[in-house]
Amino acid sequence: MPSYDPNNLFAKILRGELPSHKVYEDDKTFAFLDIMPRAPGHTLIIPKAPVRNLLDIALDDLAKVMKTTQMVARAAMAVFAADGLTVQQFNEQAGGQVVFHLHFHVIPRKNGVALKPPASVKEDPSVLSEQAKKLAAALAGT
């Protein structure tokens, strides 16, 4: 398996070199909105540890990422009045991974509403900012 690239997009976001619409952060995890969401509230949860994918993360770090993923999922259900959720995670290029820093997608879903195609439409930053504020406020209460 290839090694971790410290210059991947998510590593740059963690270092503050690229902007993001943060919704949650703790000592081990960081959650932010996808700039090309497949549905309103599409959030990415990443470990702060430099890990390429699910195959190389320490179990303690994975447990923390999963806890944050569940917290975000619960908040997203309420904030976006979702009927359900899609949670996705991809490993290596053949598995569909595009950014090689472990990440989980939490996508709020509405009955009868199809997801946008992946990486198809860049959302207006003002829309993402408003969504991030609402989701962050809900997460602050958890």
Summary of the structure (lengths in Angstrom):
residues: 142
radius of gyration: 14.3
end to end distance: 37.1
largest distance: 40.5
contacts: 408
relative contact order: 0.23
helix: 35%
strand: 18%
